[in-house]
Amino acid sequence: MISLIIPKLPFINKEKTLDYYSKLGFEMVADYSDYLITKYQELEIHFFKFETLLPEKSDFMIYLKIDNNIEKFYQEIENQGIEIHPNGKLEIKPWGTKEFSLLDPNGTLLSFGKEN
């Protein structure tokens, strides 16, 4: 039986990627040079080295569900100076969830959402 899905995302620069995700609350738990494992509470995101990736051409994306105050999390993101995606301001989407989006340093779209 499948018990967990762990996204594997590309990174170009290890330090920039770890710095960015640490601002989102993730901690690095393993560094294998070309492969990283980060954790946020019980959730993991793994990263693989992809030096030739062009962030502006990246098609990588993940959706992260928020189970509590998305407005507070959004404000914390803004307070840290993390840039909100130009089309990703916090809003209620037509499908009924409240969402916002970011682009990480590798061009990966991170969408955060909470059931309304």
Backbone torsions as a table, in degrees:
resi	resn	phi	psi	omega
1	MET	NA	142.0	176.1
2	ILE	-78.7	129.7	-177.8
3	SER	-117.5	-13.9	-175.9
4	LEU	-162.8	143.1	173.0
5	ILE	-114.7	128.8	179.8
6	ILE	-120.1	117.3	178.1
7	PRO	-70.1	145.9	175.1
8	LYS	-119.1	115.0	-175.0
9	LEU	-115.4	154.4	179.7
10	PRO	-80.4	152.0	168.4
11	PHE	-133.4	145.3	177.0
12	ILE	-98.0	-51.8	-179.0
13	ASN	-119.1	117.8	-175.1
14	LYS	-59.0	-48.7	-175.9
15	GLU	-63.5	-44.4	179.2
16	LYS	-63.3	-40.9	-179.9
17	THR	-65.5	-47.5	-179.7
18	LEU	-64.9	-38.5	177.9
19	ASP	-62.7	-45.4	-178.6
20	TYR	-61.5	-50.0	-176.5
21	TYR	-71.9	-26.8	175.5
22	SER	-66.5	-33.3	176.3
23	LYS	-66.3	-24.4	177.2
24	LEU	-86.6	-4.5	177.5
25	GLY	104.6	3.8	179.5
26	PHE	-86.0	144.6	175.3
27	GLU	-114.3	141.2	175.1
28	MET	-76.2	130.7	178.1
29	VAL	-114.0	-16.4	177.1
30	ALA	-155.8	138.3	178.9
31	ASP	-130.3	107.7	178.5
32	TYR	-107.8	33.4	179.2
33	SER	70.1	-68.1	-179.5
34	ASP	-96.8	3.3	-178.0
35	TYR	-146.7	128.9	-177.2
36	LEU	-122.9	149.5	174.2
37	ILE	-126.2	125.3	177.1
38	THR	-119.4	159.6	-177.4
39	LYS	-139.5	142.0	171.3
40	TYR	-129.0	108.6	-172.2
41	GLN	53.6	-116.5	-179.6
42	GLU	-98.4	3.0	-177.6
43	LEU	-95.5	147.5	179.6
44	GLU	-124.8	147.9	164.5
45	ILE	-128.6	130.2	176.1
46	HIS	-102.7	151.0	179.8
47	PHE	-130.0	140.4	175.9
48	PHE	-120.3	145.9	-178.1
49	LYS	-69.9	132.6	-179.2
50	PHE	-147.6	73.2	-172.7
51	GLU	-62.6	-27.6	-176.5
52	THR	-91.8	2.3	178.9
53	LEU	-63.5	134.5	173.6
54	LEU	-99.5	110.5	-175.9
55	PRO	-52.5	-37.8	-178.5
56	GLU	-70.6	-11.1	178.8
57	LYS	-113.9	7.5	-178.1
58	SER	-69.1	138.4	174.9
59	ASP	-109.7	10.2	-178.9
60	PHE	-76.4	140.8	176.9
61	MET	-160.4	151.2	173.8
62	ILE	-140.5	157.5	178.5
63	TYR	-116.6	125.8	-178.8
64	LEU	-115.4	118.9	179.3
65	LYS	-80.8	137.4	176.8
66	ILE	-104.7	131.2	-176.7
67	ASP	-101.5	-0.6	177.7
68	ASN	-135.9	-135.2	-170.9
69	ASN	-73.2	93.2	-179.5
70	ILE	-68.0	-30.5	178.8
71	GLU	-63.3	-42.4	178.7
72	LYS	-64.9	-44.4	178.8
73	PHE	-61.6	-43.4	178.3
74	TYR	-59.2	-44.5	179.8
75	GLN	-64.1	-40.3	177.3
76	GLU	-61.5	-40.7	177.8
77	ILE	-60.8	-49.7	180.0
78	GLU	-62.3	-41.3	-179.2
79	ASN	-62.5	-27.6	178.3
80	GLN	-84.5	-2.0	179.3
81	GLY	80.3	15.9	176.9
82	ILE	-76.7	127.7	-175.5
83	GLU	-73.9	129.2	174.5
84	ILE	-80.1	140.6	177.4
85	HIS	-55.1	138.7	-178.0
86	PRO	-53.6	-32.3	178.1
87	ASN	-104.7	19.0	-171.9
88	GLY	-122.0	28.0	178.0
89	LYS	-62.4	154.1	179.6
90	LEU	-62.8	122.4	179.5
91	GLU	-160.7	162.2	174.1
92	ILE	-84.9	124.5	-178.0
93	LYS	-83.1	162.0	179.7
94	PRO	-57.1	-25.3	-179.7
95	TRP	-87.1	2.7	169.6
96	GLY	98.2	-3.4	177.7
97	THR	-95.4	152.1	174.3
98	LYS	-93.0	125.1	-172.2
99	GLU	-140.0	159.2	166.7
100	PHE	-149.8	165.0	-175.6
101	SER	-136.6	151.0	176.8
102	LEU	-130.3	160.9	169.1
103	LEU	-117.1	123.3	178.1
104	ASP	-76.9	174.3	-176.3
105	PRO	-62.5	-13.4	-178.2
106	ASN	-100.6	3.7	179.7
107	GLY	86.8	8.4	177.9
108	THR	-78.7	129.2	177.4
109	LEU	-82.2	124.1	176.3
110	LEU	-110.4	112.9	177.8
111	SER	-105.6	130.7	179.3
112	PHE	-112.7	134.0	-178.3
113	GLY	-144.0	152.8	178.0
114	LYS	-136.0	134.9	174.8
115	GLU	-59.6	137.6	-179.3
116	ASN	-91.3	NA	NA
